[in-house]
Amino acid sequence: MNWYKKAQIENLSQFELSKMIRELIPQYKKFLDKEWDKTLTHEEKELMKRIGNKMDSLGDLRKQKIEQQQEISEQAIQRGDPHEVLSRNFINYHNTGNIQENAYKQYETKEGISWLGTPEKYPILLSKKEIENEIIFFRKKDEKLKYTQKDPKDLTGWEFLRDEKKDLIYMSDEQIKEKELPATETSIVAFNSSGEPIGWVSNEFGADGVWVIKEYQGKGIGTDLLYEFRKQFKPGRKIGQMTGSGVNMTRSYHKKLVEEALRKGKNVPMETLQEYELV
């Protein structure tokens, strides 16, 4: 045990410290069980105290490093470079809470979402994709959106500008463009080759709501819906609350963004490439 007494514990790495604790496990267990007053020598007590202090220090450093990594990740996401972060940091940023997996059970069948209507209601074709010998179409409406102008003198943010007749004043096209707001209806519907709606994504009070009927789940349609939908917003907008399936979809969405960055020749960190086995 002589080398332990002489070791510069304060300078040890996490790996070296863990190795020392494993080798001293009998003494350290007594230390943790508060039996060390009776069974350990004075030198052993001092050694265990030094180990404990070093572990606390390493724990603080690890916590600080995690916080710094998350802050760096947030900055990358907000400036539109999500490919620079790991999936766990991407999900941590976007996930604002949990939702029960069966919360939207009514949307699992064609009958449950038939109210979405036919492709004719959605004249803008955004993209189409062949999935298992069937073409899936992603469409949206061309309805123009209106945004009210907030009163700059109101500190609450809930008062809006009105004209002489007390009618609300809306933003001009130039103001909408300047604020980088979507100019047209943002909801997107996925249709199968028979023209039936099989899924959709919409703005749910500032969050991204994605639904796909059960027989078409697990084919990447939800990921494609989310991908098309989020093109309309600033990159820093959070996805929102998620089910377990939603977390998996968000990870697939992140992978899609990483693959897109590679196609564009952008630099993707090796750690992120390895995570998705893209090397």
N, C-alpha and C positions, 0 to 999 in steps of 0.2 A: 504493500500500500504506500510505499515511500514516494513513488512518482506522483501519486495523487496529491500528496502533501505539498510537493514542490510545484505542481502544475499551475500555470497562470490561468486559472479557471475563467477569470474575467475576459480573457482573450480567445476562449474556445468558440468554435462554431457550433451551430445547432447539432450537426452530425457528431462532432467530437464529444459534446456534452452528453448526448443520448448514449453514445458508446460507453462513457464513463459510468453513467447511471445504471446501465444494464449490468456492468461488471460489479457494481457496488450494490446490487439490488437488495440483498438482505439488510444491509445497514440503512439504505434509503427507505425501505418499507417501515422499519422501526421509527425512523425519523417522521414519516408521514402519519404513522399511528400514534405519535406522541409518546412513544415508549423509550425514546432516546435518552431521557434523563437518567434512566436506571441502567441501560444496557450499553450505551456507547461511551467511548473515552472522550476526553476533552478535545483531542485532536480530531476525532471523527465528527463530533458535534460541530466544530468550526468548519470542517470540510462540507458537511451537509448544509449549513447555513449559506456558505458561499455558493454552493450549487443552486440552492433555492433562489438566491438573489439573482444569479445569472439567468435562471429560467424565466423569472419575472421580466428581466430586461429584454431577453430575446422575444418573449411574448408581446411586449409593448412595441418592439421594433417590427415584428411580423404584422401586428395590427396596423401600424403606421404605413407599412409597405402596401398592405391591401387597400387602405384608404387612398393612398397616392395612385395606385393602379386604377382604381375605380374613377378617380377624378380625371386622370389622363384619358381613360376610356370614354367618359362622358363628353370631354372636349372633342375627341375624334368623331364620335357619333353626331354631335351637334353641328360640326362643320361639314358633315357628309362623307366621312371616311370610316364607315363601320367595319371595313375589311381589315383595319389596323388593330382590332380588338379581338379577344377570345369570346367564344359563345357565352360563357357564364357571365362575363361582364356586360355583354350585349343584352342578355335576358334580364339581368339584375337592373339594368337601366330602364328597360321597357315595361317590366312587370310591376304593376302598382297594387296587386292583391290577388287573392284566390277566388275562383268561382267553382261551385259544385259542378261535377261532370255532367249531371243530368238536368242542369238548369234550363236548357232549351230543348228538351226532349220533343216538343211539338214540331220542331223543324227538321226532324230526322227522315221524313218521308216526302215524296213528291206532292202528296195531297196537302201536307202541312205548309208548303211554300208556294202552292199554286196561285196564291193571290199576287205573286210577283208579275204574272201575266206572260205575254208572248214576246218574242224578239222584236216585233214591230214597235213596241213601246220604248225600245232602247236602240235608237238608230246608229249610235256611234260604236263601230266595231274596233275594239282596242287591240285584240290579238286572238289567235286561235291556236290550238295545240292538239296534236293527235295523242290520245291515250288509249291503249289497248284496242287499236283499230277503230276508234271512234273519234270524231273531231269535236272538241269542246270549244265553244265560242264565249269570249268575254266581252260583254257589251255594257254600255251606259247610256243614260238619257242626255239630251242636249239642252235641258232646261237651264235657263240663266238664273244664277243665284243673286239674291239681294242682301246687302249688308247695311245695317243702320249705322249712322255716325254717332259716336259717343260725344257727349258734351265735355270739352276739354277743361271746363271750369269745375266740373263735378269730381270730387275726390273719391267718391264711393265707387265710381265706374259703372253705376247702374242707370244713370240719366242719359238720355239721348237727345240729339238736336231735333228741333221741330220748326216748321215754317209758321207764317202768320196765321194759318188755319189750324195750327196745332197738330198738323200731320207730320209723321216721321220723315226725316231727311235721310236719303240713302247715299251710299258711296257711289262715286262715278267709276267708270271702267278703269280710268287712270289710277284712281286711289286703290282699287282692288288689286291691280297689277303691282303697284308700289308696295303694298303690304304683303305681297306674295300669297294672296288668298285664292282658292279655287274659283274660277269664273262660272263654272257650270255644276250641275248636280253631281255629287261625288260617288254615289252608290254604284256598284258594279255587280252585274248578274252573270252567272255562268249558265249556259244553255247546252244541252246535249244535241246530238245530230238530229233528234226528232223535234227540236224546238221547245223542249220542256226545261223549265228552270231547275237546276240541280244544286245551286248554291249562290250565295251573295255575300257582299261585304258592304258595310255602311258606317257612317259616322254616328256613334252612340254616345252622345253628350261629351264629345271630345275624345272618345276612345275608339279603337278599331274593332268592330264586331264582325266576325267571320263565321259563316255557317255553311255546311255542306251536308246534303242528305246522306244517310247511312250507306247506301249501296255504292256511292261514289267516293267514300272516304278512303284515305290511305293511298291515294293516287297523285297527290301533290296539287290538287285543285285549290285547296285552301291556301297553300303557299303562293300559288300563282295569283289568286284573288288579292291577297295581302300585298304582293309585289306591285301589281297594277294600281291598287288603291293608294299606296303610300307615295307614288310618284307625284301625287297632286298636292302634297304637303311639304312643309319644311322638314328636314331630316331629324331635327330634335324633338319632334312631336312623339310622345310616348304612346305605345300600343295600348296599354291599359291593363285591366284585370284579366287573368287567364285561368282556364281550366288546365288540367294536366296535359290534355291534347293540344291546348293552345301554346303551352310551353314548348312542346315538341315541334309545333308548326313554326314558332318563332325561331327556333334553332335552324330549321330547314330554310327559313327565309334568310337568316344570316349567312348560311352556306351559299345560297343563291347569289347574295351580294358579293361574297368573297370570290366566287367563280366569275362573276361579271367584272370585278376589278382586275382579275388575271387576264381576261380577254382584252381589256383596255390597256394592258401593259403596266398597271399600277403595281407598286411595291407592296407585297403582302408579307408580314412577319413570318418567319419560319415556324414559330410556335402555332400560329393559326393554320398554316398549311398542313402541319403535321396532325393537328386536331381533326381535320377533315380528310386526311390521307390524300392530299393533293400534291404530294412530292414523291 
